Amino acid sequence: MRTHHRSHTRPAVAVLGSLLLVAAGAGAVGAVPAAASPTAAAPAAAIPLGQIVPAPAKATAGGSAYRITASTRIRVEDGSRDARRVGDHLADVLRPSTGYKLPVTDDDGRDGIRLELNRKDGRLGAEGYRLTSDGRSVTIVAREAAGLFHGVQTLRQQLPAKVEANSRQSGPWLVAGGTIEDTPRYDWRGAHLDVSRHFFGVDQVKRYIDELALYKVNKLHLHLSDDQGWRIAVDSWPKLATYGGSTQVGGGAGGYYTKAQYKEIVRYAASRYLEVVPEIDMPSHTNAALASYAELNCDGVAPPLYTGTEVGFSSLCVDKDITYEFVDDVVRELAAITPGKYLHIGGDEAHSTSHEDYVTFMNKVQPIVAKYGKTVVGWHQLTAATPAKGALAQYWGTEGTSAAEKAQVAEAAKNGTGLIISPADRTYLDMKYDKDTPLGLSWAGYVEVRRSYDWDPGNYLTGAPASAVRGVEAPLWSETLTKTADIEYMAFPRLPGVAELGWSPAATHDWDTYKVRLAAQAPRWDALGIGYYKSPQVPWPTK
């Protein structure tokens, strides 16, 4: 995940978005009848329909706004556990700030907030939804529960930002009238969190999951092993966690997840419709494992634990049978507690592994992943070997990556390897915003908010067919991050932009309209207690 090229080239402004209603001042979208106004002299205005992040595929404004009141009920279908779970989640969000009871009920009724599953509506796909708001009700319809959940996140953003507060706030709670029909552009909309350089506990990961869910991110890529720390318990190799996980960058105490704790993260992510993609990086980035078990080293000598930040110096011993017994055990145990489809095997920066050994290693390891029912994901260096059928390569190059390396990845894409697009000089959330940013690194250049948003993953990698792009991901490496506030400062406001690149139609991507919608998120972050970087490129609200 590292190169040392530094780029300061800035892209051209994206094509003007066709959804004019998500622009600033998008008509009288949220007009409210006088009867619903708190006072005749100062009528309340709802947030214009569709002025949210990510931008919806289609929003048609019209009609009266819906007002949540003390008599509002959240109505779900009789017998639908999925709809009830989503309804309970919505109630948990709304009750503290509104002070209303908002019972979740399967009683019949055409009023209130209605959550409906329509398994026959193929247009909505696995994650799409339709939200309709009028003076009587707000109805969210989806084919699958994930779509209902995403529709609820849209509903949250159509309400005043103070709805996110944990204490009672004054209303009115208005949802602009009209209809949103929304489906994602890509199936893979990921965020990566490095818990190896610095360890983050279960509650910290859960908080990040909640923040990701608000922006319809659906993959949490957990970087569970590296030179500085091994973060998941493996019963057959217990010292990986107890010794290999005992430190971190700078020499702190480190830590690791028990299997029960990892399962809790997986369960919590699933409740927010995120799939956990665990990563065990290999054959390099393995010093924590090599330090834990001498027999994994070619010379049989365990190196000391490592607390620095250099990369590329470690390697599993490709010629030893025990290496593959180790990989088999780790993959087997991790696959058994990971219900998702994917397992990430790293594969980057294997500078101390020869090309021949790298190819040999990957050709032996990929079938192990398949044996335990998982699909291989690897950093794009995997394409230097032979990616398994169905494998995904995560491209993290920059504008300065060599033409040969880019061509190698593009050729693999032409041959059927799917791509996750994560350019380091666009999507790496640990890159500094500018020279004065107190956290982060700058090896890929400075990445301001516009740069992280103003590009198209569909045509980013020259020569790679657009059909090979499965989606985008925003990695967050933790060499300089030690606490939740650090994560949030580096992720916000860039994360929502990458999420929009993954969700919204390409025609909606326009910096000038996006920056206005992004700025409107600031009061929501304030209410949620998210500390963010106040980029001078964004017209933040003044108060």
MARTILO-765676 format. One record per residue (C-alpha): residue number from 1; residue in one letter; x, y, z. Coordinates in steps of 0.02 Angstrom, whole numbers. Example, Ala and Ser with C-alpha at 12.3 -4.5 7.8 and 13.67 -1.06 7.14 Angstrom:
BEGIN
<pt 1,'A',<615,-225,390>>
<pt 2,'S',<684,-53,357>>
END
This chain:
BEGIN
<pt 1,'M',<0,0,0>>
<pt 2,'R',<148,116,-17>>
<pt 3,'T',<241,201,-156>>
<pt 4,'H',<348,356,-145>>
<pt 5,'H',<285,457,-292>>
<pt 6,'R',<211,624,-249>>
<pt 7,'S',<83,700,-366>>
<pt 8,'H',<9,873,-364>>
<pt 9,'T',<-85,865,-529>>
<pt 10,'R',<-267,915,-510>>
<pt 11,'P',<-407,842,-617>>
<pt 12,'A',<-528,939,-726>>
<pt 13,'V',<-697,977,-651>>
<pt 14,'A',<-820,834,-674>>
<pt 15,'V',<-966,845,-795>>
<pt 16,'L',<-1109,947,-725>>
<pt 17,'G',<-1229,835,-630>>
<pt 18,'S',<-1396,808,-714>>
<pt 19,'L',<-1493,801,-551>>
<pt 20,'L',<-1517,987,-534>>
<pt 21,'L',<-1627,966,-385>>
<pt 22,'V',<-1482,913,-277>>
<pt 23,'A',<-1394,1077,-311>>
<pt 24,'A',<-1400,1220,-189>>
<pt 25,'G',<-1566,1308,-192>>
<pt 26,'A',<-1650,1169,-289>>
<pt 27,'G',<-1821,1244,-312>>
<pt 28,'A',<-1959,1245,-183>>
<pt 29,'V',<-1933,1061,-152>>
<pt 30,'G',<-1968,1066,32>>
<pt 31,'A',<-2115,1185,34>>
<pt 32,'V',<-2225,1157,187>>
<pt 33,'P',<-2410,1199,199>>
<pt 34,'A',<-2447,1343,314>>
<pt 35,'A',<-2546,1228,429>>
<pt 36,'A',<-2388,1128,466>>
<pt 37,'S',<-2285,1282,505>>
<pt 38,'P',<-2236,1322,685>>
<pt 39,'T',<-2286,1503,658>>
<pt 40,'A',<-2372,1593,515>>
<pt 41,'A',<-2237,1725,512>>
<pt 42,'A',<-2091,1605,497>>
<pt 43,'P',<-2140,1444,407>>
<pt 44,'A',<-2019,1301,428>>
<pt 45,'A',<-1937,1233,272>>
<pt 46,'A',<-1892,1051,247>>
<pt 47,'I',<-1724,1001,176>>
<pt 48,'P',<-1747,999,-14>>
<pt 49,'L',<-1785,823,-71>>
<pt 50,'G',<-1628,734,-130>>
<pt 51,'Q',<-1505,862,-60>>
<pt 52,'I',<-1412,723,30>>
<pt 53,'V',<-1250,624,19>>
<pt 54,'P',<-1234,513,-80>>
<pt 55,'A',<-1341,597,-214>>
<pt 56,'P',<-1491,488,-259>>
<pt 57,'A',<-1514,417,-433>>
<pt 58,'K',<-1679,508,-455>>
<pt 59,'A',<-1777,628,-348>>
<pt 60,'T',<-1944,706,-397>>
<pt 61,'A',<-2004,843,-281>>
<pt 62,'G',<-2186,886,-257>>
<pt 63,'G',<-2332,892,-138>>
<pt 64,'S',<-2341,922,47>>
<pt 65,'A',<-2205,883,171>>
<pt 66,'Y',<-2232,747,301>>
<pt 67,'R',<-2216,797,483>>
<pt 68,'I',<-2162,674,618>>
<pt 69,'T',<-2265,705,775>>
<pt 70,'A',<-2301,625,942>>
<pt 71,'S',<-2435,518,858>>
<pt 72,'T',<-2319,450,722>>
<pt 73,'R',<-2299,263,712>>
<pt 74,'I',<-2167,163,620>>
<pt 75,'R',<-2265,32,526>>
<pt 76,'V',<-2187,-131,466>>
<pt 77,'E',<-2259,-282,381>>
<pt 78,'D',<-2336,-416,489>>
<pt 79,'G',<-2212,-557,515>>
<pt 80,'S',<-2063,-471,431>>
<pt 81,'R',<-1917,-484,551>>
<pt 82,'D',<-1805,-390,428>>
<pt 83,'A',<-1923,-243,416>>
<pt 84,'R',<-1946,-240,605>>
<pt 85,'R',<-1757,-236,633>>
<pt 86,'V',<-1741,-88,517>>
<pt 87,'G',<-1890,-6,601>>
<pt 88,'D',<-1811,-30,772>>
<pt 89,'H',<-1650,49,706>>
<pt 90,'L',<-1747,200,643>>
<pt 91,'A',<-1838,217,808>>
<pt 92,'D',<-1673,211,902>>
<pt 93,'V',<-1613,359,796>>
<pt 94,'L',<-1770,464,810>>
<pt 95,'R',<-1831,439,989>>
<pt 96,'P',<-1695,531,1087>>
<pt 97,'S',<-1701,691,985>>
<pt 98,'T',<-1889,701,952>>
<pt 99,'G',<-1942,640,1122>>
<pt 100,'Y',<-2082,542,1038>>
<pt 101,'K',<-2124,360,1077>>
<pt 102,'L',<-2130,310,892>>
<pt 103,'P',<-2192,132,920>>
<pt 104,'V',<-2139,3,791>>
<pt 105,'T',<-2298,-90,746>>
<pt 106,'D',<-2368,-210,618>>
<pt 107,'D',<-2542,-137,638>>
<pt 108,'D',<-2625,-91,474>>
<pt 109,'G',<-2625,92,429>>
<pt 110,'R',<-2582,208,285>>
<pt 111,'D',<-2509,345,393>>
<pt 112,'G',<-2343,365,485>>
<pt 113,'I',<-2174,300,426>>
<pt 114,'R',<-2202,140,328>>
<pt 115,'L',<-2067,12,288>>
<pt 116,'E',<-2116,-114,155>>
<pt 117,'L',<-2025,-258,73>>
<pt 118,'N',<-2078,-299,-105>>
<pt 119,'R',<-1980,-451,-159>>
<pt 120,'K',<-2050,-440,-335>>
<pt 121,'D',<-1985,-266,-376>>
<pt 122,'G',<-1831,-311,-479>>
<pt 123,'R',<-1796,-129,-523>>
<pt 124,'L',<-1736,-95,-346>>
<pt 125,'G',<-1605,-233,-344>>
<pt 126,'A',<-1522,-295,-185>>
<pt 127,'E',<-1491,-123,-109>>
<pt 128,'G',<-1608,0,-194>>
<pt 129,'Y',<-1761,83,-118>>
<pt 130,'R',<-1904,201,-158>>
<pt 131,'L',<-1949,337,-33>>
<pt 132,'T',<-2114,429,-52>>
<pt 133,'S',<-2161,574,60>>
<pt 134,'D',<-2328,664,69>>
<pt 135,'G',<-2432,750,200>>
<pt 136,'R',<-2496,583,266>>
<pt 137,'S',<-2345,468,270>>
<pt 138,'V',<-2168,427,223>>
<pt 139,'T',<-2158,257,138>>
<pt 140,'I',<-1996,165,102>>
<pt 141,'V',<-2009,15,-14>>
<pt 142,'A',<-1866,-103,-53>>
<pt 143,'R',<-1842,-277,-124>>
<pt 144,'E',<-1717,-326,12>>
<pt 145,'A',<-1687,-272,191>>
<pt 146,'A',<-1525,-185,142>>
<pt 147,'G',<-1627,-69,31>>
<pt 148,'L',<-1745,-28,173>>
<pt 149,'F',<-1596,14,282>>
<pt 150,'H',<-1518,127,149>>
<pt 151,'G',<-1687,212,129>>
<pt 152,'V',<-1689,246,316>>
<pt 153,'Q',<-1517,330,302>>
<pt 154,'T',<-1591,442,167>>
<pt 155,'L',<-1737,482,281>>
<pt 156,'R',<-1616,531,420>>
<pt 157,'Q',<-1530,655,304>>
<pt 158,'Q',<-1696,729,248>>
<pt 159,'L',<-1731,775,429>>
<pt 160,'P',<-1647,919,521>>
<pt 161,'A',<-1469,879,577>>
<pt 162,'K',<-1518,892,760>>
<pt 163,'V',<-1616,731,739>>
<pt 164,'E',<-1448,646,771>>
<pt 165,'A',<-1434,718,947>>
<pt 166,'N',<-1447,609,1102>>
<pt 167,'S',<-1557,734,1194>>
<pt 168,'R',<-1728,805,1157>>
<pt 169,'Q',<-1729,944,1026>>
<pt 170,'S',<-1863,1061,962>>
<pt 171,'G',<-1948,1020,797>>
<pt 172,'P',<-2030,1029,677>>
<pt 173,'W',<-1975,863,601>>
<pt 174,'L',<-2016,884,417>>
<pt 175,'V',<-1981,772,267>>
<pt 176,'A',<-2001,862,100>>
<pt 177,'G',<-2136,797,-16>>
<pt 178,'G',<-2098,692,-169>>
<pt 179,'T',<-2017,530,-220>>
<pt 180,'I',<-1838,466,-220>>
<pt 181,'E',<-1796,311,-323>>
<pt 182,'D',<-1620,255,-286>>
<pt 183,'T',<-1504,111,-328>>
<pt 184,'P',<-1314,103,-312>>
<pt 185,'R',<-1193,119,-456>>
<pt 186,'Y',<-1073,-11,-384>>
<pt 187,'D',<-1094,-165,-276>>
<pt 188,'W',<-930,-133,-184>>
<pt 189,'R',<-929,27,-83>>
<pt 190,'G',<-794,-3,45>>
<pt 191,'A',<-699,75,187>>
<pt 192,'H',<-540,-2,255>>
<pt 193,'L',<-475,17,431>>
<pt 194,'D',<-297,-28,482>>
<pt 195,'V',<-305,-98,659>>
<pt 196,'S',<-128,-169,646>>
<pt 197,'R',<-16,-15,651>>
<pt 198,'H',<-121,48,795>>
<pt 199,'F',<-254,-60,876>>
<pt 200,'F',<-434,0,891>>
<pt 201,'G',<-555,-88,1007>>
<pt 202,'V',<-727,-159,969>>
<pt 203,'D',<-823,-3,1020>>
<pt 204,'Q',<-711,107,914>>
<pt 205,'V',<-741,-4,762>>
<pt 206,'K',<-929,-4,796>>
<pt 207,'R',<-930,186,798>>
<pt 208,'Y',<-844,190,629>>
<pt 209,'I',<-969,63,563>>
<pt 210,'D',<-1112,180,613>>
<pt 211,'E',<-1029,324,523>>
<pt 212,'L',<-1001,219,367>>
<pt 213,'A',<-1181,159,366>>
<pt 214,'L',<-1249,337,360>>
<pt 215,'Y',<-1167,355,189>>
<pt 216,'K',<-1223,184,123>>
<pt 217,'V',<-1050,103,130>>
<pt 218,'N',<-1074,-86,124>>
<pt 219,'K',<-900,-162,150>>
<pt 220,'L',<-786,-147,302>>
<pt 221,'H',<-611,-206,255>>
<pt 222,'L',<-518,-244,417>>
<pt 223,'H',<-328,-250,403>>
<pt 224,'L',<-297,-379,539>>
<pt 225,'S',<-111,-416,522>>
<pt 226,'D',<48,-324,480>>
<pt 227,'D',<227,-306,536>>
<pt 228,'Q',<176,-207,691>>
<pt 229,'G',<36,-316,756>>
<pt 230,'W',<-72,-472,734>>
<pt 231,'R',<-250,-431,787>>
<pt 232,'I',<-356,-589,777>>
<pt 233,'A',<-349,-743,889>>
<pt 234,'V',<-302,-905,799>>
<pt 235,'D',<-325,-1058,908>>
<pt 236,'S',<-198,-1165,817>>
<pt 237,'W',<-65,-1029,825>>
<pt 238,'P',<-104,-939,989>>
<pt 239,'K',<56,-836,1001>>
<pt 240,'L',<6,-740,844>>
<pt 241,'A',<-114,-638,951>>
<pt 242,'T',<-39,-650,1125>>
<pt 243,'Y',<139,-608,1071>>
<pt 244,'G',<122,-542,893>>
<pt 245,'G',<-20,-429,948>>
<pt 246,'S',<66,-363,1103>>
<pt 247,'T',<131,-201,1030>>
<pt 248,'Q',<102,-70,894>>
<pt 249,'V',<185,77,809>>
<pt 250,'G',<282,175,937>>
<pt 251,'G',<287,31,1060>>
<pt 252,'G',<115,43,1139>>
<pt 253,'A',<22,-103,1214>>
<pt 254,'G',<-66,-158,1054>>
<pt 255,'G',<-206,-283,1074>>
<pt 256,'Y',<-308,-410,977>>
<pt 257,'Y',<-486,-470,951>>
<pt 258,'T',<-541,-633,1028>>
<pt 259,'K',<-648,-736,911>>
<pt 260,'A',<-801,-682,1011>>
<pt 261,'Q',<-753,-499,990>>
<pt 262,'Y',<-724,-521,804>>
<pt 263,'K',<-894,-606,788>>
<pt 264,'E',<-971,-458,879>>
<pt 265,'I',<-895,-338,753>>
<pt 266,'V',<-959,-446,610>>
<pt 267,'R',<-1132,-455,688>>
<pt 268,'Y',<-1139,-269,719>>
<pt 269,'A',<-1082,-231,542>>
<pt 270,'A',<-1216,-348,474>>
<pt 271,'S',<-1348,-255,575>>
<pt 272,'R',<-1295,-100,475>>
<pt 273,'Y',<-1288,-201,312>>
<pt 274,'L',<-1099,-197,299>>
<pt 275,'E',<-1002,-353,255>>
<pt 276,'V',<-837,-376,346>>
<pt 277,'V',<-690,-418,231>>
<pt 278,'P',<-545,-478,340>>
<pt 279,'E',<-367,-457,278>>
<pt 280,'I',<-217,-563,325>>
<pt 281,'D',<-74,-481,230>>
<pt 282,'M',<55,-598,153>>
<pt 283,'P',<189,-647,105>>
<pt 284,'S',<259,-478,164>>
<pt 285,'H',<193,-368,305>>
<pt 286,'T',<215,-523,414>>
<pt 287,'N',<344,-477,546>>
<pt 288,'A',<219,-499,689>>
<pt 289,'A',<191,-680,633>>
<pt 290,'L',<377,-711,602>>
<pt 291,'A',<418,-644,775>>
<pt 292,'S',<288,-758,853>>
<pt 293,'Y',<346,-921,773>>
<pt 294,'A',<529,-949,728>>
<pt 295,'E',<486,-1095,613>>
<pt 296,'L',<400,-977,490>>
<pt 297,'N',<570,-898,453>>
<pt 298,'C',<684,-976,323>>
<pt 299,'D',<829,-974,447>>
<pt 300,'G',<723,-1033,593>>
<pt 301,'V',<763,-876,692>>
<pt 302,'A',<623,-764,752>>
<pt 303,'P',<653,-577,726>>
<pt 304,'P',<609,-454,863>>
<pt 305,'L',<439,-371,869>>
<pt 306,'Y',<431,-216,760>>
<pt 307,'T',<360,-46,807>>
<pt 308,'G',<421,62,663>>
<pt 309,'T',<336,110,501>>
<pt 310,'E',<449,46,362>>
<pt 311,'V',<376,-79,237>>
<pt 312,'G',<429,-222,126>>
<pt 313,'F',<565,-301,234>>
<pt 314,'S',<474,-457,296>>
<pt 315,'S',<424,-617,206>>
<pt 316,'L',<354,-786,247>>
<pt 317,'C',<469,-928,192>>
<pt 318,'V',<401,-982,24>>
<pt 319,'D',<499,-1147,18>>
<pt 320,'K',<440,-1218,185>>
<pt 321,'D',<290,-1335,197>>
<pt 322,'I',<248,-1263,368>>
<pt 323,'T',<214,-1094,287>>
<pt 324,'Y',<65,-1167,195>>
<pt 325,'E',<7,-1264,349>>
<pt 326,'F',<9,-1097,439>>
<pt 327,'V',<-89,-1010,300>>
<pt 328,'D',<-213,-1154,292>>
<pt 329,'D',<-245,-1146,480>>
<pt 330,'V',<-265,-958,483>>
<pt 331,'V',<-379,-953,332>>
<pt 332,'R',<-483,-1099,396>>
<pt 333,'E',<-511,-1021,566>>
<pt 334,'L',<-544,-847,498>>
<pt 335,'A',<-661,-910,362>>
<pt 336,'A',<-761,-1006,492>>
<pt 337,'I',<-805,-846,586>>
<pt 338,'T',<-827,-736,432>>
<pt 339,'P',<-998,-758,350>>
<pt 340,'G',<-956,-640,207>>
<pt 341,'K',<-898,-695,36>>
<pt 342,'Y',<-723,-621,33>>
<pt 343,'L',<-553,-644,115>>
<pt 344,'H',<-413,-521,76>>
<pt 345,'I',<-238,-594,65>>
<pt 346,'G',<-141,-432,43>>
<pt 347,'G',<4,-467,-73>>
<pt 348,'D',<77,-292,-84>>
<pt 349,'E',<253,-228,-58>>
<pt 350,'A',<336,-399,-55>>
<pt 351,'H',<503,-317,-87>>
<pt 352,'S',<603,-452,1>>
<pt 353,'T',<517,-593,-96>>
<pt 354,'S',<580,-632,-271>>
<pt 355,'H',<456,-625,-414>>
<pt 356,'E',<471,-811,-438>>
<pt 357,'D',<438,-846,-254>>
<pt 358,'Y',<293,-723,-253>>
<pt 359,'V',<209,-813,-398>>
<pt 360,'T',<239,-981,-315>>
<pt 361,'F',<166,-919,-151>>
<pt 362,'M',<10,-843,-226>>
<pt 363,'N',<-22,-996,-333>>
<pt 364,'K',<-21,-1102,-175>>
<pt 365,'V',<-118,-984,-62>>
<pt 366,'Q',<-264,-938,-175>>
<pt 367,'P',<-330,-1119,-183>>
<pt 368,'I',<-326,-1124,7>>
<pt 369,'V',<-444,-976,14>>
<pt 370,'A',<-559,-1061,-111>>
<pt 371,'K',<-553,-1224,-11>>
<pt 372,'Y',<-635,-1134,135>>
<pt 373,'G',<-771,-1057,28>>
<pt 374,'K',<-705,-881,9>>
<pt 375,'T',<-665,-771,-140>>
<pt 376,'V',<-489,-699,-150>>
<pt 377,'V',<-460,-512,-139>>
<pt 378,'G',<-283,-446,-150>>
<pt 379,'W',<-193,-282,-177>>
<pt 380,'H',<-161,-255,-361>>
<pt 381,'Q',<13,-333,-353>>
<pt 382,'L',<-84,-497,-356>>
<pt 383,'T',<-95,-470,-545>>
<pt 384,'A',<94,-503,-555>>
<pt 385,'A',<47,-683,-519>>
<pt 386,'T',<-107,-770,-589>>
<pt 387,'P',<-265,-710,-502>>
<pt 388,'A',<-386,-851,-465>>
<pt 389,'K',<-549,-857,-560>>
<pt 390,'G',<-667,-731,-482>>
<pt 391,'A',<-530,-644,-383>>
<pt 392,'L',<-533,-457,-355>>
<pt 393,'A',<-380,-345,-366>>
<pt 394,'Q',<-380,-184,-264>>
<pt 395,'Y',<-288,-49,-361>>
<pt 396,'W',<-200,76,-249>>
<pt 397,'G',<-82,157,-373>>
<pt 398,'T',<-62,342,-405>>
<pt 399,'E',<-40,452,-557>>
<pt 400,'G',<145,415,-540>>
<pt 401,'T',<127,226,-546>>
<pt 402,'S',<225,157,-694>>
<pt 403,'A',<137,127,-858>>
<pt 404,'A',<194,-53,-854>>
<pt 405,'E',<114,-85,-684>>
<pt 406,'K',<-48,-3,-738>>
<pt 407,'A',<-48,-105,-898>>
<pt 408,'Q',<-22,-266,-799>>
<pt 409,'V',<-177,-229,-694>>
<pt 410,'A',<-278,-177,-846>>
<pt 411,'E',<-232,-338,-935>>
<pt 412,'A',<-290,-440,-787>>
<pt 413,'A',<-453,-344,-789>>
<pt 414,'K',<-476,-385,-973>>
<pt 415,'N',<-451,-567,-928>>
<pt 416,'G',<-589,-568,-797>>
<pt 417,'T',<-512,-504,-636>>
<pt 418,'G',<-628,-380,-551>>
<pt 419,'L',<-559,-214,-489>>
<pt 420,'I',<-586,-116,-330>>
<pt 421,'I',<-523,60,-364>>
<pt 422,'S',<-428,140,-219>>
<pt 423,'P',<-300,264,-289>>
<pt 424,'A',<-188,319,-147>>
<pt 425,'D',<-183,498,-209>>
<pt 426,'R',<-373,505,-211>>
<pt 427,'T',<-449,386,-83>>
<pt 428,'Y',<-316,356,51>>
<pt 429,'L',<-393,442,201>>
<pt 430,'D',<-227,442,294>>
<pt 431,'M',<-148,562,170>>
<pt 432,'K',<-128,738,237>>
<pt 433,'Y',<-250,868,173>>
<pt 434,'D',<-108,994,158>>
<pt 435,'K',<64,1027,230>>
<pt 436,'D',<-8,1088,394>>
<pt 437,'T',<-115,935,432>>
<pt 438,'P',<-58,872,603>>
<pt 439,'L',<-94,689,564>>
<pt 440,'G',<-64,574,418>>
<pt 441,'L',<70,544,287>>
<pt 442,'S',<108,627,121>>
<pt 443,'W',<200,498,15>>
<pt 444,'A',<57,501,-112>>
<pt 445,'G',<43,691,-105>>
<pt 446,'Y',<-83,799,-16>>
<pt 447,'V',<-265,747,-41>>
<pt 448,'E',<-387,889,-14>>
<pt 449,'V',<-574,861,-17>>
<pt 450,'R',<-599,907,-199>>
<pt 451,'R',<-460,792,-256>>
<pt 452,'S',<-535,646,-160>>
<pt 453,'Y',<-704,673,-246>>
<pt 454,'D',<-670,745,-419>>
<pt 455,'W',<-631,589,-522>>
<pt 456,'D',<-724,441,-597>>
<pt 457,'P',<-683,262,-544>>
<pt 458,'G',<-765,196,-701>>
<pt 459,'N',<-630,263,-815>>
<pt 460,'Y',<-486,291,-694>>
<pt 461,'L',<-370,150,-748>>
<pt 462,'T',<-324,168,-931>>
<pt 463,'G',<-352,8,-1028>>
<pt 464,'A',<-461,-76,-897>>
<pt 465,'P',<-639,-106,-956>>
<pt 466,'A',<-770,-12,-856>>
<pt 467,'S',<-862,-176,-835>>
<pt 468,'A',<-717,-243,-731>>
<pt 469,'V',<-739,-107,-598>>
<pt 470,'R',<-834,-180,-451>>
<pt 471,'G',<-826,-22,-349>>
<pt 472,'V',<-721,92,-239>>
<pt 473,'E',<-643,88,-67>>
<pt 474,'A',<-570,217,50>>
<pt 475,'P',<-422,145,148>>
<pt 476,'L',<-371,221,314>>
<pt 477,'W',<-198,170,373>>
<pt 478,'S',<-154,203,553>>
<pt 479,'E',<33,239,567>>
<pt 480,'T',<-9,410,643>>
<pt 481,'L',<-183,376,711>>
<pt 482,'T',<-206,323,892>>
<pt 483,'K',<-385,367,940>>
<pt 484,'T',<-562,384,871>>
<pt 485,'A',<-544,573,852>>
<pt 486,'D',<-396,542,736>>
<pt 487,'I',<-498,422,629>>
<pt 488,'E',<-640,546,613>>
<pt 489,'Y',<-530,696,575>>
<pt 490,'M',<-449,605,429>>
<pt 491,'A',<-608,521,366>>
<pt 492,'F',<-720,674,371>>
<pt 493,'P',<-756,759,255>>
<pt 494,'R',<-672,645,125>>
<pt 495,'L',<-759,480,162>>
<pt 496,'P',<-934,538,109>>
<pt 497,'G',<-863,590,-61>>
<pt 498,'V',<-789,418,-95>>
<pt 499,'A',<-953,342,-37>>
<pt 500,'E',<-1044,450,-165>>
<pt 501,'L',<-926,394,-303>>
<pt 502,'G',<-977,217,-262>>
<pt 503,'W',<-1163,245,-246>>
<pt 504,'S',<-1220,387,-358>>
<pt 505,'P',<-1239,387,-549>>
<pt 506,'A',<-1090,462,-639>>
<pt 507,'A',<-1203,599,-709>>
<pt 508,'T',<-1229,670,-534>>
<pt 509,'H',<-1043,695,-499>>
<pt 510,'D',<-1011,881,-498>>
<pt 511,'W',<-898,966,-373>>
<pt 512,'D',<-991,1131,-370>>
<pt 513,'T',<-1156,1051,-319>>
<pt 514,'Y',<-1075,917,-211>>
<pt 515,'K',<-979,1039,-102>>
<pt 516,'V',<-1144,1124,-54>>
<pt 517,'R',<-1224,958,-6>>
<pt 518,'L',<-1066,910,88>>
<pt 519,'A',<-1063,1074,183>>
<pt 520,'A',<-1241,1040,240>>
<pt 521,'Q',<-1178,882,327>>
<pt 522,'A',<-1076,982,452>>
<pt 523,'P',<-1217,1014,577>>
<pt 524,'R',<-1256,827,571>>
<pt 525,'W',<-1075,786,614>>
<pt 526,'D',<-1082,912,755>>
<pt 527,'A',<-1237,827,824>>
<pt 528,'L',<-1152,658,811>>
<pt 529,'G',<-994,720,895>>
<pt 530,'I',<-886,694,741>>
<pt 531,'G',<-737,810,735>>
<pt 532,'Y',<-693,848,553>>
<pt 533,'Y',<-570,947,449>>
<pt 534,'K',<-644,1113,397>>
<pt 535,'S',<-575,1118,222>>
<pt 536,'P',<-567,1292,145>>
<pt 537,'Q',<-632,1214,-16>>
<pt 538,'V',<-804,1184,62>>
<pt 539,'P',<-932,1323,101>>
<pt 540,'W',<-965,1269,279>>
<pt 541,'P',<-1114,1346,369>>
<pt 542,'T',<-1075,1498,475>>
<pt 543,'K',<-1157,1517,644>>
END
